[in-house]
Amino acid sequence: MKKLIYQVYTGKKSKLYDHCTASVKAYAKRIGADYELQRNPILRIKPDVFMTNRSNEWWISTYL
């Protein structure tokens, strides 16, 4: 059975997240797993602002 590490990184670039993704990629290589990084939202499902307590502006700035 193959191993896969799938990581999602959307939104603004961040040095912290860049470091995290590089670390996970190195770990995947070390254990012999495939590594996939998703940078763009695929589904574009609008979150329910009442369930997530996020503003409508957050959704627009993140996904549009």
N, C-alpha and C positions, 0 to 999 in steps of 0.2 A: 504494500500500500504506500502511495506517495504522500508526502507531507506538504502542506501549503500553509504559509502565513500570509494572511490578507489584511492589509492595513489601510485605513481610510484617513486621508489628510486633506481636508477642504478648508477653504477660507484663506485668510491672510497668512503670508509666510511668517514663520517664527523660528528664531534660533533654537529654542528649546525643542520644538517639534522636529526641526531638521536633525538635531542631535538624536532624538528618539528614533526617528525612522532609520537613520544610519546605523544605530545600535541594533535595531531589530533586523535589518538587512544582513548585518555581519553575523548575528545569531543564526539566522536562517541558513546562511552559507556554512557555518560551523556544524550544524546538525544535518546538513544535506537536504534541506527543505526548499521548495520553490517559494519565491517571494513576489508578491504583487502589491503594488501601491496604487491606490485610487486617488487621483488628485481632483477630479471633477465629479460633481454630483450627477448620478445617472438617472435616478427615479424622479427627482424634483417634486417630491411630495411636500405640500405645505403643512408644517406642523400646526397643531391646534394650540393657539396662543393661550387658551384658558387652561389647558392641561400641562403645558410646559413652563408657564409663567415667563415666557419670552415675549418681547415686543414684536409688533409687526415689522418695524424697521430692521430688527435683527434678521428676520427671514429674508427681507428684500436685499439687504446688503450681503448676505451670505450666498444666496442661491440665484440671484439675477445678475 
